[in-house]
Every structure is written in structure tokens, then in C-alpha cells.
Amino acid sequence: MPLTHIEHPEDTILTGDLSVLDAFTADNHYSVKIDGSPAIVWGTNPENGKFFVGTKSVFNKKTPKINYTVADIERNHPDFELQSILIRCLHSLPQTDRVFQGDFIGFGGYRDYKPNAIGYTLDEVTQGAVVVAPHTGYAGEVLKHMISYPLREKLPSDGVTFIQPNAWLSQFGSAMDIKTMVGFARQMSTLCEFVTEKEARQLKQDLNAYIKDGEEVIAEEFANYQLIRLWCLVENIKTEYMKLMRDDFNAECYLGSDYVDGEGYVMRGQHGTYKLVNRWVFSHHNFNIIRS
């Protein structure tokens, strides 16, 4: 199936799914989470052999918006800025018989980019017509039913700039502490009363309200305080885990006028896919930013 919304590790445990605890102690594939916009999908439609570009709307089940020509883009996407991006991508992205997804960073010829909340200053001026951060590939014979997989290979960047930094888990640091904390989380889970999907959605809203206001989550302020204690512990495990992450992304990152390390990482493995993000910095900012 097409790439779906990726959850924060701590949010996934609310319904009793403890897969993320296995993920923290297993082998995974990591990628740098780059804050681009919009999402661009491109490649060859296996149903007709034609090259296309689009947004995630190419996967719509009822009315897919697949663009083979400039006329298709103008018809499917009335927003002029999005039209400009997709037209440039249609003319510039390398022809391929596969299907990929990435985040649009900007047009080529610059060092400084701010495609979304985070600003990037790259180590050199980009040379391609567009700058894209690819992260996902797709396989299958029918576009709307394709299966996503994490992109591990480097794509040939003929005429464009692809940003694909490597990310890995350091062998040094508090790896044993992670295992100890995960073991404690398993013990704590035996005391929890897990909730339904509907109840979890409400809890996420309540927890996001704390993050939006920049307030510490106090478990005892919730009726189901044992579950929130577990949520806080898993959030802490994620924070310690992120301290072990390393990457070779050659860019300075800014949130407003403040220098930051970057948005975070995506962790994929046999136990699921999770985003590793400091919510008290980035989610707090996104909740409070005034978007035009």
C-alpha cells in the first residue's frame, strides 16, 4: 500500500501495541527526516508505460491525479505554485521505469532553502533543476495498489539534485541503557489499561495540547495515569535512542532564527516504521506556527 502516516513511537503503545519496544532493540534501516514540501511521486505507470509526476494524490482510489503532460498538471492542480513545481519536475526528473516518492526542497541554483518549517543551508550551491529528497520506492503492477518500501539505494541525479544522506546508529553510548529501559517498559506495561483506537485518538489530542503549550506531561493529571507513565517512558527511550543517531547530512538547519540539529530520523524494520522527532521542539513549533 502507499506510504501512510508515520507515528511517533510513544503514541503507538496507547492501544497495547508494544512492537516499538522490539524495534528499539532490533536491527533497523534509518533515514534522515527532511522537512520538504510538497511530497512528489514520479516514475513510470506500470499500467500504461508512461512517465508521470504528481503528489500523493496519484494513489487516490477513486480520482487519482496522475500527470503525464503539462495540460494534466494544469487541469488536476489549480494552485499556481504547485503547478510550477510539478511542471519543473515533469521536465527535469530522470526518466525511470520505477516509481519513487520524495520531498520537494526547491528549485536548483541556491544553497539556502526553506521548503517548510525548517530552513537548510547546504554546503554548496545545488546544480540541478530541482532539489528533491527521495525516501520511498514502490513496487507493483497497479499504481493505486503499489507497496511502499524504504529507499536504500542512491538514485542517479542526472540534471537534478537528490539529497539522500546516510543515517546510522552509533555503536558507542548508552545502548545497554536502552535495553534496560525497554525491559522496564515491558514490566510497566503489565500494569496498564490500554485503550481503543477511538480513545487513543482523544489521548493523542490531549497529549498534543501539552506539547503545543510547551508544558511537561504529568501522568497523574490523566485518569489513566499508568498508561501515560508508560507513554512518558517510551518517549524518554526515544530521546535516549536519538542521542545514538548519526548522519552525514551536510547542511546547517534552522528553526526560525535558531540553529537545530535537524528534524530527526525515520526508523524502519521488521517491527514497524516510526519517526524519531523531538516533539518539544518541532511539534511544538508546528502547532504554534502561523501558516500563510
N, C-alpha and C positions, 0 to 999 in steps of 0.2 A: 504494500500500500504506500501511497505518497507520504513523504515526511510529515509527521504530525507535531503538535505542540510538545516540547520537551519540558519535563517537570524539574523543579528543584528537588534534591534528594530528600530533604526533610518533609516535604509535602506528600511524598509518595507513601509514607508509613501510616498516615492517618486512618486508612481503611484496613490496616493489618498486613499490607504487602511489605515484607521485610527484605525484598530482593536486593535493595540497595546496600544492606549490610554485607551481603555476599560480594557485591560489586566492589566495595571498598577493600576487600582482601583478595581480589582476583586479578588476573591479567586483563587489561583493557586497551582500547585504542583511544588516543587523546587528540583533540584538535583545538586550536586557539579559537575562541569565540570572538568574531569580529562583528562590530556593530554597523553593518551596512544596510542599505535600503534603497530600492525595494529588492525583494527576492527575485532573481532571474532564473528561469528554466529555459534550456536550449538543447538542441540536438536534432536528430532525425526521427520523425514519427515512424515507428515500425509498421504502422498500418498502411502508409502510402509512400514511404521512402522520401518524403520531403523534409528539408531542413526548416526549423521553426525557432522562434523565440517567444517568450511570454513571461507572465508571472505565475504564481502558484495556481491561478485560475485555469491553467491548461489542464488541470486534473479534475475540474468540475464535472460531476457525473451527468448533469442534465444539459448544461450550456457551457461546454469548455471553450475558452478563448485562446485559440491556437493561431499564431500569426506566421504566415508564410511570406507575406508581402507587406509593403508599406500601407497599402489600402486596408489590409486586415487589421493592422495596428490602429489606424485612424478610426476604423469602424468599431473595434472592440474596446478601445481605451480613449474616451473623450478628453481626459486630462492631458493638457499640452506638455507638461513636464515629463510625464510618464511616456507619452508618445516619443519625445525627443530621445529618451534613454533607450527605449526599445528599438527605435529606428537605427540608432548608432550600433546597438548590439547586433541587430539583424545584419548589418553591413560589415561588422568587424569581427565578431566571434568566429573562431576557426570552425570550418565545416567538420562535422564528426558524425559517425554512424551510430553514436551512443546518445544518451540523454543525461544531462547534468543539471545541478542546481547550485547557485552561489549567491552571495550578497553583492549588490552593486555598490561600489565605493565612489566612483566618479568618472569623469572624462580624463583622458590622459594629458600629460604635459605639465603636471604640478607635483609638488611634494606635500602640500597641506590639503587635507580632506576632512570634511565633517558630514558624512552621509546621514548621520542620525544624532544620537545624544553625545557620542564620543568623537572628539577630534583626533586626527592622526597626522603626525609629521613624519614622513618616510625618510629613509636615509639618503635617497636620491630621487631625482625627478623621474617620473614614470615616462615610458617611451611609447606605450601602446595607445590605441584609440580610446579604449575604455579600460577601467581598472575594476576587476571582479575578484571576489574571494570565494572560489569554489569549495564546497564541502560535502556534497552528496552526489552519488550516481544512482541511476535507475536501471532496472532490468525487467524485461517482459515483452510480450508481443502486442499488448493493447495499452495505450498510453494511460488511460484513467485507472488501470488496474496494475500499473507497474509497482515493483517492490523497491524500496529505497535501501541503500547501503552506504556506509561511511566511505568517503573517497580518500584512499591512502596513497594513490599514485600522484605524481606531478603531471599536470596537463601541459602539453606543448603550447607555448604562448606566442603564436605567430601573429604579430600585429596587434596584440593586446597585452595587458599586464595582469597576470594571475598572481594573487597573493595567497600562498599556501605555506605558512610557517609550520615547522615541526614542533611538536609538544611531547613531553615525556615526563615520567615520574622519577624523581631523583632517588638514587639508591642510598642516599645519606639522609639523616634526620630522624624523625620520630615514627618510623614505620612500625616499630613494636608498640608504641603508644596507640597507634591507630587500631591495632589488633586488640589491645586491652580495652579500649573504649568501645569497640564493636561488641566484644564479649559482654561488657556491662550493659550495652543497649539491648542485647538479647535477653538478659536477665530482667531488665526493666520492663520489656515488652510483655512479660508474663503477668504483670500487674495492671496492664492497660485494658480499658474497654474501648475497642476500636469502633469506628462509626461507618455509616453507609456513605455511598458516593454523594448523595444529596447533603448529608450532614457535613461531609468533608469540604464541600464547596463553601458552605457557610463558615466553617472554621478557617478556611484559607482567606476569606474576606476579612474575618476578624483579625487574623494574624497580619494581613497586609495593612490593616489600619494602624497597627503598632509601627510597622516599618515605615509607612508614609509619614507618621508623626515623629519618627526618629526615637521612639520610646522602646525601652527594654521590654521583652516579653516576660511577664511574670506568670508562671504556670498557675499559681494559687488564685489568680484573678479569673480563671476559667472553671466552669463546673466540672469538666472532665480534665482535672489538673494533672493526673498521672499521664494521660496521653500527651499533653502539652509539655510535660517534663521530658518525655521521650523525643518529642519534636525538637526541643531545645538541645538535647544531647546530640541528635543526628546532625543538627545544624552546626554544632561545635566540632563534630567529627569532620564534616565537610571543610570547615575553616582550617583545621589542622592538616587535612589532606592537601588542601590548596597550597599550603606552605612548602610542600614537597614538589609541586609542579614547576617545570622549567620549559622554556621555549626559545626559539631563535627569531622571533618576530622583530625585525629591525625597524622599529618605529617608536616615536615618543607619543604617548597617549594622554589626552587631556579631557577632563570633565569640567566644562566651564573654563575657568582660568587655573584650575588645579591639576597638577601632574598626577596621573594614576598609573598603576601597573598594567592596566588593560581590563577588559570586562570579565575575563575568566576563561573557562575551558568547557568543552563538551567531552564527556566520558561515555564510551560505548563498549559494550562487551556482552557476554552471554547472559548476564543478569540484568540487562536493560541499558537504556540511554538516559543520561542525566546531565543537566547543566550545572556547572560549578561556578557560582557567581556570589560575590559579596553583596547581599541584598541590602545591607545597611548603607551601602554607598550607591550602587547602581539602581536598584529597585526604588530606593528612597528618592533618588533624583528623578527617575522616570515617572513616579507617582505625582511628583510636585512640579514638573516642568510645564511651562505654558507653551503648547504647541500651536503653531500658526495653522 
